[in-house]
Amino acid sequence: MTRFSKIGFILAAAGSAIGLGGIWKFPYMVGESGGGAFVLVFIVAFLAFGLSVFIAEMILGRASECDCFSTFESLAPKGQKYLKYGGVMVFSGLVIFSFYVVVLGWLTHYMVLSLMGLPKTLESTRELWGRFVGEQVGYQILWHFVIVALCAYVLNQGVKKGIERLNLILMPLLLLIFLGLLGYAMCQAAFVDSVRFLFAPDFGKLTPKVIVDAIGQAFFSLSLGVGVILTYANSMPQKGNFIRSALVVALLNFVFCLVAGLVIFTFIFGYGAQPDSGPGLVFISLPLIFANMGLSGQVIAFLFFVALIFAGITSAVSMLEPLNAWLIDRFCFSRTRANLTTIGIAYVLGVLLLLSNVALYQEDLSFFGKNLFGWFDYVSASYMLPLAGVFLCVFVGWILPKSRVYAMCEGHLSGKIFQVWYFIIKYIAPVGIIAAMIRLAMENGS
Ligand code: TRP
């Protein structure tokens, strides 16, 4: 079996974690929910919920060295082989991938537009975005295809030559672009406002809702609940401390999200725009600001979109790997055949999702007040990922004998630290994840 190198594993897992979710949602959450006070809560949520489940996925994948379904089947106690159906979590990867690559296609279009010049008024920026998503099917299909083909190419080379190499190239470049943007931001007067927005602690804003949101974000941001970390851990190098690797990945993810926030809000405050998140931030507020900054704005806009695309691509390639690994391990598919199957399905789904935003088809592709695109996003983040998270906690905390789990940690996690981690996995994490799930379901469902 070809394995990741140590740094390859860390970069691949960090590449999966650092993505659009963290960059366009996290900074806004921080600013809106108490700044430094929220950052503190997030660190706790990240360590308690995110990192604990991350480690759980890691030890399972490392112990079994096989796909998700087989992992649960082979580790399950006698007579409980039905637990293998926990492996259905790999299908969430397909669901997330399908809409994630549509967004990456949009970003690619905007990267090209940034070279040609973006509109300079709020009205025309809004109109550009509305027309692009709502009418311009041709461009969307073109860029979607380019992104999907790129992912297919990378995945087809396998874990070591494809995924590891992609991350070895893109992650340092991403870091470089971020540092450059951070350097530029630090020279601006508004940097102080950005720091204040993100760090000034306001403990009054820490409601239970905010705390539960932090748990949900910690979970989503670390790419948990799809089996990505579990599958990557199959190919982890045998030597080295894997707990340390998990910590490095979590730290990298955290730092990237914060830097993204510092940069983004420096521009927002420098130009008197309103803080926002999601597509409104990336496709309307920021392009407008960049367009009004002259030549430097054009360069920054280009680099910004490139950075988002890099961050997104390294996440996207990870999403299908658990499903591919299952087809390869269980059904003896060749890698190419597994890839063609999963990418093919994701491609068709992606086209439908993209059409569900287009005015002409929207009605046919909407159900119960939400279009297909909205449904995919909602169901995966609000139900599929958290349910898988709860399953992982129950499997490790309640189904497997404690002595077995201890042996699987093999001295990497021992003594008090093991006891704390085990307690979290058994009691705290499942409760927190269920609370986050209920919150998300209520918020998005209404
Ligand atoms: N962590 C990714 C981001 O922040 C998104 C993501 C969520 C993800 N769940 C995943 C990526 C599962 C890969 C696999 O953008």
Boltz pocket constraint, residues with backbone or C-beta under 6 A from the ligand:
constraints:
  - pocket:
      binder: B
      contacts: [[A, 16], [A, 17], [A, 18], [A, 19], [A, 20], [A, 21], [A, 22], [A, 23], [A, 93], [A, 96], [A, 219], [A, 220], [A, 221], [A, 222], [A, 223], [A, 224], [A, 226], [A, 228], [A, 315], [A, 316], [A, 318], [A, 319]]
      max_distance: 6.0
